[in-house]
Amino acid sequence: MSIRQRLLLWYLAIVLNLTLGLFALLGIGDLSAGEATPSWRLEWEKTLEAAKKDGKLVAGIPASAELRKMIEEVFKSRFPEIELEPFPGRGPANYLSHRSFYAH
């Protein structure tokens, strides 16, 4: 596989992950209509409940300023009672930070 093909696949994977994450944030795209609540939805609901109690949600997001602004605007309109504290970084950095936080 050429470098160009690898870069294209990497780019497409990032775009797909960002799109799915945005759909989850907006609460759209639930493909399990009529089925039991998917595990990601249950986890999201628990996270929202805890964030409502704390009044804040810390979220790892892509480093893009444009995307951060859009996520903050959508989040504020959907959840005005919760302050969003974005933690920008590249995907692997966010993962490692999250992993080390919960390792303790």
Beta strands, then each sheet from edge to edge (+ up, - down):
strand 1: 56-61
strand 2: 83-88
sheet 1: 1+ 2+
end
